């Protein structure tokens, strides 16, 4: 959200020069610009304006407060903040920008970075929309993500928030009330809020009764039910909010966990023309292709991604951005500028590339036979590539689809009661879904035994998965029985009065 001035504010530290006819309406304008800030972020912008008229001694004071957001969580669990754009004693008036947000720069939408890209194949690593990136841009795309946890305490008074709990992984991070401290780094399974509830009176088993009689201990009156960090979540506590009733008892506790996310293999990036891709490998700066002047590429894209999507606009953006970097200027071009003439876009881009070649007096920037393409060198051995390559500057953005939040695996865990298949989702300790397209991929490569194993003993073959260990230890051939999902669909058809049975 951008902040702009809604009324005219003219400020100066000296008397305003007016004509003789306006001597009776002379004003002195003063301004005091104060910014309150702390070590975390800026809290607010405060404007104090005094308007003093010379022929009267009456003063008019006006104060305008603008609260800036800090540590706010978006719907995509990203970090939202606002920062001031003005400087002390700066002249401002109606329509001027006074603040920026996390997604803007100088009032313009800013979600990515301008990177030097090249369109070329690279040993199959950028096959099928895969992207090869330079390790030096990893630090440019650091994003801050915030997880919100809300814990409600029962109003019956049976639950208690306490620190006196045994078996906690991180007791040194809890305060005297049993709540995690601000600034603590937490990982999966750490205790956020220590909680105990009354133990439900139930009849003891014979073994339990015998142990209590031998040890002389009493049955515990309370049971530990602490709030823990969810699976796959880690970060630092940045904010804690409490809701307390009249009896100084906690009613609701809200925690915010922040974590930095860097680029890694499997993350998704995209341009402005729908040219999205998955990072397949992060190469060192020394192994990336480089130009004649020694500058290495930031990203290597697949040239087959252009004709498949039919978005030639990314090529024009790439070349025009390359010329704009040399001129240190910005270009704003309409999407449909062919109305001005035949191949107006291509002519405009080529003319700017030719001007950059003449301005810098570097002939390698523009090849008349192959305009827009440059000769690159292999960073691994220093040899010249046999073909010239399209190189330019493209605006690339980091998408919210991060591999760290999606990839999950398990060995054993809970199963669905109906289909007897492993549960889905990281929060339920479930497995990774193997869908239709994944099955088709294995069918295309002829992986018959792997596919049969995934759909039976690793999924919902109840008898088969219990015998699999014995079969492996005795080196016997595996027996694949009927999956439970087939039995479920069979029972559903029988409920429709269809007489179906299995024939061996």
C-alpha positions in Angstrom: 0.0 0.0 0.0 1.5 3.3 -1.1 1.2 6.5 1.0 0.6 9.8 -0.8 -0.2 13.3 0.4 -3.8 14.3 0.1 -3.5 18.0 0.5 -1.1 20.7 -0.6 1.8 21.2 1.9 4.4 23.8 0.9 7.4 24.1 3.2 10.4 26.2 3.5 12.8 27.5 6.1 12.9 31.1 4.9 10.4 33.8 4.0 8.5 33.1 0.8 9.2 35.8 -1.9 5.9 37.5 -2.9 5.0 40.5 -4.9 4.1 43.9 -3.4 0.4 43.3 -4.0 0.6 40.2 -1.9 2.4 41.8 1.1 -0.8 41.5 3.3 -1.0 37.8 2.7 2.6 36.9 3.4 3.2 33.7 5.2 6.2 32.0 6.8 6.2 28.3 6.4 8.1 26.1 8.7 8.2 22.3 8.9 9.6 19.8 11.3 10.1 16.3 10.1 10.5 13.6 12.7 10.9 9.9 12.2 10.6 7.6 15.2 12.4 4.3 14.6 13.8 1.4 16.5 16.2 -1.5 15.7 13.5 -3.5 13.9 11.7 -1.1 11.6 10.1 2.3 11.4 6.9 2.7 13.3 5.4 5.9 12.0 6.0 9.2 10.1 5.0 12.3 12.0 4.5 15.7 10.3 4.3 18.9 12.3 3.5 22.0 10.3 3.3 25.6 11.6 1.8 28.3 9.5 2.5 31.8 10.9 1.2 35.0 9.4 3.3 38.2 9.9 0.6 40.7 10.6 -0.9 38.5 13.3 0.6 36.6 16.2 -1.8 33.7 16.0 -0.2 30.3 15.1 -1.8 27.4 13.4 -0.5 23.9 14.2 -1.4 20.8 12.2 -0.2 17.3 12.8 -0.6 14.3 10.4 0.3 10.8 11.5 0.8 7.9 9.2 1.3 4.5 10.8 3.6 2.1 8.9 3.0 -1.6 8.8 5.7 -3.9 10.2 5.9 -7.7 10.7 2.6 -8.1 8.9 1.8 -11.4 7.3 0.2 -11.7 3.8 -2.1 -14.4 2.6 0.9 -16.1 1.0 2.7 -16.1 4.4 5.2 -13.5 3.1 6.5 -10.4 5.0 4.7 -7.1 4.5 6.3 -3.8 5.6 6.3 -0.1 4.7 9.2 2.3 4.8 9.3 6.2 4.5 10.3 7.7 1.1 10.8 11.3 2.2 13.9 13.1 3.6 14.0 15.8 6.2 13.2 19.3 4.9 12.0 18.0 1.6 9.4 20.0 -0.4 6.2 18.1 -0.7 2.8 18.8 -2.2 -0.3 17.1 -3.3 0.2 13.7 -5.0 3.8 13.2 -3.8 4.9 9.8 -2.6 5.7 9.7 1.1 6.2 5.9 1.6 7.0 2.6 -0.1 5.9 -0.9 0.7 7.7 -4.3 0.3 6.4 -4.7 -3.2 7.2 -1.3 -4.6 10.2 0.9 -5.4 9.8 4.7 -5.8 6.1 4.1 -6.3 6.4 1.4 -9.0 5.6 -2.3 -8.7 8.9 -4.1 -7.9 8.7 -7.9 -7.4 11.8 -9.2 -9.1 15.3 -8.4 -10.4 16.8 -7.6 -13.8 19.2 -10.5 -14.6 21.6 -11.3 -17.5 20.1 -14.3 -19.2 21.2 -16.4 -22.2 19.1 -18.8 -24.3 21.0 -22.0 -24.9 20.9 -25.7 -24.0 23.2 -26.8 -21.2 23.8 -30.6 -21.1 20.1 -31.3 -20.6 19.9 -29.5 -17.3 17.5 -26.9 -18.7 15.3 -29.5 -20.5 11.5 -29.0 -20.2 11.4 -25.5 -18.7 14.3 -26.2 -16.3 16.4 -23.2 -15.4 20.1 -23.0 -14.7 21.1 -20.1 -12.3 24.3 -18.6 -11.1 25.2 -18.9 -7.4 25.8 -15.1 -7.1 22.1 -14.4 -7.5 21.0 -16.6 -4.6 21.5 -13.8 -2.2 19.4 -11.4 -4.3 16.3 -13.5 -3.9 16.1 -14.0 -0.2 12.5 -13.9 1.0 11.1 -13.7 4.5 8.1 -16.0 5.3 6.0 -15.8 8.4 4.0 -18.6 10.0 1.1 -17.7 12.4 0.1 -20.0 15.3 -3.0 -19.4 17.4 -3.7 -21.3 20.6 -7.0 -20.9 22.4 -7.2 -21.9 26.1 -10.4 -23.5 27.4 -12.5 -21.3 29.5 -13.5 -24.1 31.9 -10.2 -23.6 33.8 -9.1 -27.2 33.5 -6.2 -26.4 31.2 -3.1 -24.7 32.7 -0.1 -22.9 31.0 3.0 -23.9 32.9 6.7 -24.5 32.5 7.0 -27.4 34.9 6.7 -30.1 32.2 9.2 -33.0 31.9 10.5 -34.2 28.5 10.7 -30.8 26.8 13.3 -30.4 24.1 13.8 -26.7 24.7 13.2 -25.8 28.3 15.7 -23.0 28.3 13.6 -21.1 25.7 10.5 -20.9 27.8 9.7 -18.0 30.1 8.3 -18.3 33.6 4.8 -18.7 32.3 5.7 -21.6 29.9 5.6 -19.5 26.7 8.4 -19.4 24.2 10.6 -16.3 24.3 10.8 -13.7 21.5 13.9 -14.2 19.4 14.2 -18.0 20.0 15.0 -20.3 17.1 12.6 -23.2 17.0 12.5 -26.3 14.9 10.1 -29.2 14.3 8.8 -30.7 17.6 9.9 -27.8 19.9 7.5 -26.6 22.5 5.8 -23.3 21.9 3.4 -23.2 24.8 3.6 -25.6 27.8 0.1 -26.9 28.6 -1.3 -29.6 31.0 -4.8 -30.9 31.2 -6.5 -33.0 33.9 -6.0 -36.7 33.4 -9.2 -38.5 32.6 -10.0 -41.1 35.2 -9.9 -44.5 33.5 -9.5 -48.0 34.8 -5.9 -49.0 35.0 -4.6 -52.1 33.2 -3.2 -54.9 35.4 0.4 -54.1 34.3 0.0 -50.4 35.0 -1.6 -51.1 38.5 1.3 -53.5 39.3 3.9 -50.9 38.4 2.3 -48.2 40.5 2.1 -50.6 43.5 5.8 -51.6 43.2 7.2 -48.1 42.7 4.8 -46.5 45.2 3.9 -43.7 42.9 0.5 -42.3 42.4 -1.4 -42.0 39.2 -0.6 -38.6 37.6 -3.4 -36.1 37.9 -2.4 -34.0 34.8 -1.5 -35.0 31.3 1.0 -33.1 29.1 -0.7 -31.5 26.0 1.8 -28.8 25.0 1.6 -26.9 21.7 4.5 -27.9 19.4 6.0 -26.6 16.2 4.3 -28.3 13.1 6.3 -30.8 11.1 8.6 -29.2 8.5 8.5 -25.7 10.1 11.5 -23.9 11.6 12.3 -20.2 12.2 12.6 -17.5 14.8 9.9 -16.1 17.1 9.3 -12.4 16.1 6.1 -11.6 17.9 3.8 -12.9 20.7 0.3 -11.6 21.4 -1.7 -12.5 24.5 -5.4 -12.2 25.4 -5.9 -12.2 29.2 -9.3 -12.3 31.1 -10.2 -10.5 34.3 -8.5 -13.2 36.4 -5.2 -12.8 34.6 -5.6 -16.1 32.9 -4.5 -16.7 29.3 -7.4 -17.0 26.8 -5.6 -16.8 23.5 -1.9 -16.9 22.5 -0.8 -15.9 19.0 2.8 -16.6 17.8 4.6 -15.5 14.7 7.6 -17.5 13.3 9.7 -15.9 10.6 12.3 -17.7 8.4 14.5 -16.7 5.5 14.2 -18.7 2.3 17.1 -18.8 -0.2 17.1 -20.1 -3.7 17.6 -23.9 -3.9 17.1 -26.6 -6.5 13.4 -27.2 -7.1 12.2 -23.6 -6.5 10.2 -21.9 -9.2 11.0 -18.6 -11.0 9.0 -16.7 -13.7 9.2 -13.8 -16.1 6.5 -11.4 -17.2 5.5 -13.4 -20.2 4.5 -16.7 -18.6 8.0 -18.1 -19.0 8.2 -19.9 -15.7 10.6 -22.7 -14.8 12.1 -24.9 -12.1 15.7 -24.4 -10.9 17.5 -27.6 -11.9 21.1 -26.7 -10.8 23.0 -23.8 -9.2 26.4 -23.4 -10.8 29.3 -21.5 -9.5 30.2 -18.2 -11.0 33.3 -19.7 -12.6 31.4 -22.4 -14.5 28.8 -20.1 -16.1 29.2 -18.9 -19.7 30.7 -15.4 -20.0 30.9 -12.7 -22.6 33.8 -11.0 -24.3 34.1 -8.4 -21.5 34.2 -11.1 -18.8 30.6 -10.7 -17.4 29.1 -14.1 -16.6 25.4 -15.0 -17.2 23.0 -15.1 -14.3 20.5 -17.4 -15.8 20.5 -20.0 -18.7 17.1 -20.6 -20.2 15.9 -23.1 -22.8 15.4 -21.7 -26.3 12.6 -24.2 -26.9 10.5 -22.5 -24.3 9.9 -19.6 -26.7 8.2 -21.3 -29.7 6.3 -23.7 -27.5 4.5 -20.9 -25.6 4.6 -18.5 -28.6 5.6 -15.6 -26.3 8.1 -13.7 -28.5 7.7 -10.7 -26.1 10.3 -12.2 -23.8 12.9 -12.0 -26.6 12.1 -8.3 -27.3 12.3 -7.6 -23.5 15.6 -9.4 -23.3 17.3 -7.4 -26.1 15.7 -4.1 -25.2 16.7 -4.6 -21.5 20.3 -5.3 -22.7 20.4 -1.9 -24.5 18.8 -0.2 -21.6 21.5 -1.4 -19.2 24.2 0.0 -21.5 22.4 3.4 -21.8 21.3 3.3 -18.1 17.8 4.2 -19.1 14.3 2.6 -18.8 12.0 1.8 -21.7 8.2 1.6 -21.5 6.8 0.1 -24.7 3.2 -0.8 -25.5 2.3 -4.4 -25.9 0.7 -3.9 -29.3 3.0 -1.3 -31.0 2.8 -2.9 -34.5 0.1 -0.4 -35.2 2.9 2.1 -35.9 4.3 0.1 -38.8 5.4 -3.3 -40.0 7.9 -5.0 -37.6 8.0 -1.8 -35.5 9.1 -3.7 -32.4 12.0 -5.4 -34.1 13.2 -2.2 -35.8 13.1 -0.3 -32.5 15.0 -3.0 -30.6 17.7 -3.4 -33.3 18.1 0.4 -33.5 18.8 0.6 -29.7 21.3 -2.2 -29.9 23.1 -0.5 -32.8 23.1 2.8 -30.8 24.7 1.0 -27.8 27.4 -0.4 -30.1 28.2 3.0 -31.4 28.1 4.8 -28.1 30.4 2.4 -26.3 32.6 1.8 -29.4 32.4 -2.0 -28.8 31.7 -3.8 -32.0 30.9 -7.1 -30.4 27.7 -5.7 -28.9 25.9 -5.8 -32.3 26.4 -8.3 -35.1 24.8 -7.1 -38.4 24.4 -10.7 -39.7 23.0 -12.0 -36.4 21.6 -9.0 -34.5 20.9 -9.7 -30.8 23.3 -12.7 -30.6 26.7 -12.7 -29.0 29.7 -15.0 -28.9 30.1 -16.7 -25.4 32.8 -18.6 -23.8 32.5 -21.8 -21.7 33.4 -21.0 -18.1 34.6 -24.5 -17.5 37.3 -24.7 -20.1 37.4 -21.2 -21.7 36.6 -22.4 -25.2 34.4 -20.4 -27.5 30.9 -21.9 -28.2 30.4 -22.9 -31.9 27.2 -20.9 -32.2 26.3 -17.3 -31.2 23.8 -17.1 -28.4 21.0 -14.7 -27.6 21.9 -12.7 -24.5 20.1 -9.9 -22.7 18.5 -8.6 -19.5 15.2 -10.0 -18.4 13.0 -9.3 -15.4 12.6 -12.5 -13.3 10.6 -13.0 -10.2 10.6 -15.6 -7.4 7.3 -17.5 -7.1 5.7 -18.7 -3.9 6.1 -22.4 -4.9 9.1 -23.4 -2.8 10.4 -27.0 -2.9 11.1 -27.0 0.9 7.4 -26.6 1.6 6.3 -29.3 -0.8 8.8 -32.2 -0.7 8.1 -34.7 2.0 8.8 -38.4 2.5 8.0 -41.0 5.2 8.8 -44.6 6.0 5.9 -45.7 8.1 2.9 -43.7 9.4 -0.9 -43.5 9.6 -3.2 -45.0 7.0 -6.7 -44.0 5.8 -9.4 -46.1 7.4 -11.4 -46.4 4.2 -8.9 -46.9 1.4 -6.0 -48.1 3.7 -3.6 -45.8 1.7 -1.1 -43.6 3.4 -2.5 -40.2 4.4 -1.7 -37.1 2.4 0.0 -34.0 3.8 3.0 -33.1 5.9 1.0 -32.2 8.9 -0.5 -35.7 9.1 2.9 -37.4 8.6 1.6 -38.5 5.2 3.4 -39.5 2.0 4.0 -37.9 -1.3 1.1 -38.3 -3.7 1.9 -40.5 -6.8 -0.8 -39.3 -9.2 -1.9 -40.2 -12.7 0.8 -38.3 -14.5 3.5 -39.9 -12.4 2.1 -43.3 -13.3 2.1 -42.4 -17.0 5.8 -41.4 -16.7 6.7 -44.8 -15.3 4.6 -46.5 -18.0 6.4 -44.6 -20.7 9.8 -45.9 -19.5 8.5 -49.4 -19.0 9.1 -49.6 -15.2 6.6 -52.4 -14.7 7.9 -53.9 -11.4 8.4 -50.4 -9.9 4.9 -49.4 -10.8 3.4 -52.6 -9.5 5.3 -52.1 -6.2 4.1 -48.5 -5.8 0.5 -49.3 -6.4 0.3 -52.4 -4.2 2.7 -53.1 -1.3 3.7 -49.4 -0.9 0.1 -48.3 -1.0 -3.0 -50.3 0.0 -2.1 -54.0 -0.3 -2.7 -54.9 3.4 -1.5 -58.5 3.3 1.3 -57.7 0.9 2.9 -54.9 3.0 2.9 -57.1 6.1 4.7 -59.9 4.3 7.2 -57.7 2.4 9.9 -57.8 5.2 9.7 -61.6 5.5 9.9 -62.0 1.7 13.0 -59.8 1.5 14.8 -61.5 4.3 14.2 -65.0 2.9 15.0 -63.8 -0.7 11.7 -65.0 -2.0 9.7 -63.6 -4.9 7.1 -60.9 -3.8 3.5 -61.8 -4.0 1.2 -59.0 -5.1 -2.4 -59.4 -3.8 -5.6 -57.4 -4.3 -5.3 -53.7 -3.4 -7.8 -52.4 -0.9 -8.9 -49.6 -3.2 -10.2 -52.2 -5.6 -12.2 -53.8 -2.8 -13.7 -50.4 -1.9 -14.9 -49.8 -5.4 -16.2 -53.4 -5.5 -18.2 -52.8 -2.4 -19.6 -49.5 -3.7 -20.9 -51.3 -6.9 -22.4 -54.0 -4.7 -24.3 -51.4 -2.8 -25.9 -50.5 -6.1 -27.4 -54.0 -6.3 -24.8 -55.2 -8.8 -23.8 -58.8 -8.2 -20.0 -58.7 -8.6 -17.4 -61.2 -7.4 -13.7 -61.9 -7.9 -12.7 -64.8 -10.1 -9.3 -66.3 -9.5 
